Amino acid sequence: MTIHAVYRFDDESAIFVSDFRVTEKNNQADISYKFFSEDENLGLFLSGDVGLWKQILENFKKVAAEINVNNICEDDGVFKEYLLNYAFDPKYSIAKAIGFVISKNNEDKKNVIFQIEVIPLCGVSIQPINSNTFLSIGAGPSIPHLESRVVHKIKRDMKYFGMDYYQLAIGMRQEIISTIKLCGASSFSNFGISPFMSVSSLVGTHFVIRGEDIALSKYSNSSSPIFAKYSFTTNMLGDIVIVIYNSNREVIDEILLKDINSLTSVKSQKIFDPEQLEIAFDPAVEFSEHPFVYLLHQWVIPSNDFFESNTVYRSIKKIKLVDINFGNSVFKITCPLNPVIKEIKVSDEDIVLFPDSRDHYFLIDIALEKKFDEEISQDTLFNHQFLNNYIDDYSIHMYKGIID
């Protein structure tokens, strides 16, 4: 599958996020920028049946010049009539797109953003995307809470960045990736979405694909640090590429991002995952036979220049493991619930009793689930006797003192 997303602010402006993954049977590769533009006035972010889109785009030049902001969404418009020619071949499956068309008169700054759906043997739909609207296609609609989280993020970012479209697009990308991460590391491959995505913006009659130069440093107590340097850019031939550098900024690899028309079969498993999101610990995989699991997090902070007292931070979060039907497959995703959080101050003598264990997953017998959920609270989060009754190895991972 894939994901394309748009947030339409008003009659003039919008931001877009697009991934690079292509899935063919059991093979996946991050090798395609699925954007098509015949000229500067019309652009399409494509998802769905690649074969059908290749057929549609092959002769698109014949009608491209006739498409404009006034007729793009008309039922008897030239674009819909053209698409209907390809909507009755049963060998294809559904094809979708998010598109835009720009007024050829630059002075009026007018544009129309729309969604296309071509359903073989059923017909074609072209619908405008209205102001203050978030829309995703591909796997996006199947990702739980994606729309509400992205809308909240954008509205919050607007208070800080105003109408800085690049910053707002980055925020939308971050929220999309974060929401997929909440479903578990395996969700990127299961949904067919790459963990790196491009951002672009449309303001009036100006559409911009944002090139980026990124240096990444990521630290964790549970794994080795991650460093990455890469660019989303064009090469000397004008091809859209991801360039990967070493620490001395020497090129070590270049991933050519093909357009839909250049795609052939997916033979290589070329995955671009600079943050290593797809190989992270995934409860949906590790505890797939269970309906839920709990995550107990403990962070021990000795007194220092920033913390006057020794502090133990603790949280417990229940994670439901839910089957999701997607395409022709069924797989597990994680659905975290709101955590219970508390921190306490401890003496120098007592701080050694609390291991700095960070993340610790544990299971509870399903017969005890309801009772535990009812009783776990800030009042019981540091009740060692209570937790020791439910959590195996509690005295090893969380508290080494005497438990009455």
ChimeraX attribute file (.defattr): number of C-alpha atoms within 10 A of each C-alpha:
attribute: neighborCount
match mode: 1-to-1
recipient: residues
	/A:1	22
	/A:2	22
	/A:3	26
	/A:4	26
	/A:5	24
	/A:6	26
	/A:7	26
	/A:8	20
	/A:9	17
	/A:10	12
	/A:11	17
	/A:12	18
	/A:13	23
	/A:14	25
	/A:15	24
	/A:16	28
	/A:17	23
	/A:18	24
	/A:19	23
	/A:20	25
	/A:21	28
	/A:22	26
	/A:23	19
	/A:24	12
	/A:25	7
	/A:26	8
	/A:27	15
	/A:28	21
	/A:29	21
	/A:30	28
	/A:31	25
	/A:32	20
	/A:33	22
	/A:34	25
	/A:35	18
	/A:36	16
	/A:37	14
	/A:38	13
	/A:39	10
	/A:40	12
	/A:41	20
	/A:42	22
	/A:43	19
	/A:44	20
	/A:45	24
	/A:46	26
	/A:47	24
	/A:48	21
	/A:49	15
	/A:50	20
	/A:51	16
	/A:52	19
	/A:53	21
	/A:54	15
	/A:55	12
	/A:56	16
	/A:57	16
	/A:58	10
	/A:59	11
	/A:60	15
	/A:61	11
	/A:62	10
	/A:63	12
	/A:64	16
	/A:65	12
	/A:66	12
	/A:67	19
	/A:68	21
	/A:69	17
	/A:70	12
	/A:71	14
	/A:72	22
	/A:73	22
	/A:74	14
	/A:75	14
	/A:76	11
	/A:77	15
	/A:78	17
	/A:79	20
	/A:80	21
	/A:81	14
	/A:82	17
	/A:83	20
	/A:84	18
	/A:85	12
	/A:86	20
	/A:87	22
	/A:88	16
	/A:89	12
	/A:90	11
	/A:91	9
	/A:92	19
	/A:93	16
	/A:94	17
	/A:95	22
	/A:96	23
	/A:97	24
	/A:98	26
	/A:99	22
	/A:100	24
	/A:101	21
	/A:102	26
	/A:103	19
	/A:104	15
	/A:105	9
	/A:106	11
	/A:107	9
	/A:108	11
	/A:109	16
	/A:110	19
	/A:111	24
	/A:112	22
	/A:113	27
	/A:114	21
	/A:115	20
	/A:116	22
	/A:117	20
	/A:118	26
	/A:119	20
	/A:120	19
	/A:121	16
	/A:122	12
	/A:123	15
	/A:124	23
	/A:125	18
	/A:126	21
	/A:127	16
	/A:128	15
	/A:129	20
	/A:130	16
	/A:131	15
	/A:132	13
	/A:133	14
	/A:134	21
	/A:135	20
	/A:136	21
	/A:137	24
	/A:138	20
	/A:139	20
	/A:140	21
	/A:141	14
	/A:142	15
	/A:143	18
	/A:144	16
	/A:145	12
	/A:146	20
	/A:147	21
	/A:148	10
	/A:149	15
	/A:150	23
	/A:151	17
	/A:152	12
	/A:153	17
	/A:154	21
	/A:155	13
	/A:156	14
	/A:157	18
	/A:158	15
	/A:159	9
	/A:160	11
	/A:161	13
	/A:162	12
	/A:163	13
	/A:164	11
	/A:165	20
	/A:166	17
	/A:167	17
	/A:168	26
	/A:169	24
	/A:170	19
	/A:171	19
	/A:172	26
	/A:173	23
	/A:174	17
	/A:175	20
	/A:176	23
	/A:177	19
	/A:178	15
	/A:179	18
	/A:180	25
	/A:181	20
	/A:182	17
	/A:183	23
	/A:184	25
	/A:185	23
	/A:186	24
	/A:187	22
	/A:188	20
	/A:189	18
	/A:190	18
	/A:191	23
	/A:192	24
	/A:193	28
	/A:194	26
	/A:195	26
	/A:196	20
	/A:197	21
	/A:198	19
	/A:199	25
	/A:200	19
	/A:201	22
	/A:202	20
	/A:203	19
	/A:204	19
	/A:205	21
	/A:206	16
	/A:207	19
	/A:208	14
	/A:209	15
	/A:210	13
	/A:211	16
	/A:212	13
	/A:213	11
	/A:214	12
	/A:215	12
	/A:216	11
	/A:217	11
	/A:218	12
	/A:219	10
	/A:220	8
	/A:221	9
	/A:222	9
	/A:223	9
	/A:224	9
	/A:225	10
	/A:226	13
	/A:227	14
	/A:228	16
	/A:229	19
	/A:230	21
	/A:231	16
	/A:232	21
	/A:233	16
	/A:234	15
	/A:235	13
	/A:236	6
	/A:237	6
	/A:238	8
	/A:239	13
	/A:240	19
	/A:241	20
	/A:242	23
	/A:243	20
	/A:244	20
	/A:245	17
	/A:246	13
	/A:247	10
	/A:248	7
	/A:249	10
	/A:250	11
	/A:251	13
	/A:252	10
	/A:253	12
	/A:254	14
	/A:255	17
	/A:256	17
	/A:257	21
	/A:258	19
	/A:259	17
	/A:260	20
	/A:261	15
	/A:262	9
	/A:263	16
	/A:264	10
	/A:265	9
	/A:266	17
	/A:267	11
	/A:268	11
	/A:269	14
	/A:270	14
	/A:271	18
	/A:272	19
	/A:273	14
	/A:274	16
	/A:275	16
	/A:276	12
	/A:277	20
	/A:278	20
	/A:279	11
	/A:280	13
	/A:281	12
	/A:282	20
	/A:283	24
	/A:284	27
	/A:285	16
	/A:286	9
	/A:287	16
	/A:288	18
	/A:289	10
	/A:290	16
	/A:291	16
	/A:292	23
	/A:293	20
	/A:294	20
	/A:295	19
	/A:296	21
	/A:297	18
	/A:298	21
	/A:299	18
	/A:300	20
	/A:301	16
	/A:302	19
	/A:303	15
	/A:304	9
	/A:305	7
	/A:306	8
	/A:307	10
	/A:308	10
	/A:309	16
	/A:310	17
	/A:311	18
	/A:312	20
	/A:313	16
	/A:314	22
	/A:315	20
	/A:316	23
	/A:317	17
	/A:318	21
	/A:319	23
	/A:320	19
	/A:321	24
	/A:322	18
	/A:323	14
	/A:324	14
	/A:325	11
	/A:326	14
	/A:327	10
	/A:328	5
	/A:329	9
	/A:330	12
	/A:331	17
	/A:332	23
	/A:333	28
	/A:334	27
	/A:335	17
	/A:336	18
	/A:337	12
	/A:338	10
	/A:339	16
	/A:340	17
	/A:341	14
	/A:342	16
	/A:343	16
	/A:344	12
	/A:345	16
	/A:346	18
	/A:347	12
	/A:348	12
	/A:349	7
	/A:350	13
	/A:351	18
	/A:352	15
	/A:353	16
	/A:354	19
	/A:355	17
	/A:356	19
	/A:357	17
	/A:358	18
	/A:359	16
	/A:360	14
	/A:361	16
	/A:362	17
	/A:363	17
	/A:364	15
	/A:365	11
	/A:366	12
	/A:367	8
	/A:368	10
	/A:369	13
	/A:370	10
	/A:371	10
	/A:372	16
	/A:373	10
	/A:374	8
	/A:375	12
	/A:376	16
	/A:377	17
	/A:378	15
	/A:379	10
	/A:380	14
	/A:381	19
	/A:382	19
	/A:383	13
	/A:384	18
	/A:385	13
	/A:386	15
	/A:387	17
	/A:388	15
	/A:389	9
	/A:390	16
	/A:391	17
	/A:392	13
	/A:393	11
	/A:394	17
	/A:395	18
	/A:396	13
	/A:397	18
	/A:398	25
	/A:399	21
	/A:400	15
	/A:401	13
	/A:402	9
	/A:403	11
	/A:404	5
